[in-house]
Amino acid sequence: MTIMKLLYIGVCKENLEKYYPSYIKGEFFKGYLHLLARIYARLDRMEETRAYAAEALKIDPNFSVKKWRENPRLSRIKDQKVLDSSAEMMRKAGLPD
């Protein structure tokens, strides 16, 4: 299972640390903090949500939900409801539109 599949299905950071420690420690993972914020927002774990959202914005101050939606890789996701739900959770996390 790839890291993106794990993030997509909403696996918590604890499982990522257990099964993919190199991703957590490496620079690769830092680009996905907005997704962790989304996951924790869905779980209503708002303390973690806010922390990951703040860290994501430190790394990429120009991040926005709109910019994320324009990512060409998301065109592979055919179900618009999945993208809408993800965007809603990012907004809940406090990430800017």
C-alpha positions in Angstrom: 0.0 0.0 0.0 1.4 3.4 -0.9 1.7 6.4 1.4 -0.9 8.2 -0.6 -3.4 5.4 -0.2 -2.8 5.4 3.5 -3.4 9.1 3.7 -6.4 8.9 1.4 -8.2 6.3 3.6 -7.5 8.4 6.7 -4.9 6.4 8.6 -3.6 8.3 11.6 -0.1 9.5 12.1 0.6 6.8 14.7 0.1 4.1 12.0 2.3 6.0 9.6 5.0 6.3 12.3 4.7 2.5 12.9 4.7 1.3 9.2 6.5 4.2 7.4 9.0 5.8 9.7 11.2 6.9 6.9 8.4 9.1 5.5 7.7 10.7 8.9 11.4 11.5 9.4 12.1 12.6 5.8 11.5 15.8 3.9 9.0 14.0 1.7 6.4 13.9 4.5 6.5 17.6 5.2 4.6 18.3 1.9 1.7 16.3 3.2 1.0 18.0 6.5 -2.2 19.6 5.1 -3.5 16.0 4.5 -2.8 15.1 8.1 -4.7 18.2 9.1 -7.6 17.0 7.0 -7.5 13.5 8.5 -7.5 14.8 12.1 -10.3 17.3 11.3 -12.4 14.4 10.1 -11.7 12.6 13.4 -12.6 15.8 15.3 -9.1 15.8 17.0 -8.9 19.6 16.7 -5.7 20.1 18.7 -3.7 17.9 16.3 -5.7 19.4 13.4 -4.6 23.0 14.2 -1.0 21.9 14.8 -0.7 20.2 11.4 -2.5 23.1 9.6 -0.1 25.6 11.2 2.9 23.6 10.4 1.7 23.1 6.8 1.3 26.9 6.4 4.8 27.5 7.8 6.2 25.2 5.1 4.0 26.6 2.3 2.5 30.0 3.3 0.8 30.2 -0.1 -1.1 27.0 0.4 -4.8 27.2 -0.2 -7.7 24.7 -0.7 -8.3 26.2 -4.2 -4.6 25.7 -5.2 -4.8 22.1 -3.9 -7.9 21.5 -6.0 -6.1 22.6 -9.1 -3.4 19.9 -8.6 -3.4 17.8 -11.8 -2.9 14.6 -9.8 -6.3 15.0 -8.4 -7.9 14.5 -11.8 -7.4 10.7 -11.2 -10.1 10.9 -8.5 -13.4 10.6 -10.4 -15.8 11.0 -7.5 -16.3 14.7 -6.9 -17.7 14.0 -3.4 -14.3 12.7 -2.3 -12.6 16.0 -3.3 -15.4 18.1 -1.9 -15.2 16.3 1.5 -11.5 16.6 1.6 -11.7 20.3 0.8 -14.3 20.7 3.5 -12.1 19.0 6.1 -9.1 21.3 5.1 -11.3 24.3 5.7 -12.4 22.9 9.0 -8.7 22.5 9.9 -8.3 26.2 9.3 -6.5 26.1 6.0 -7.4 29.1 3.7 -9.7 28.9 0.8 
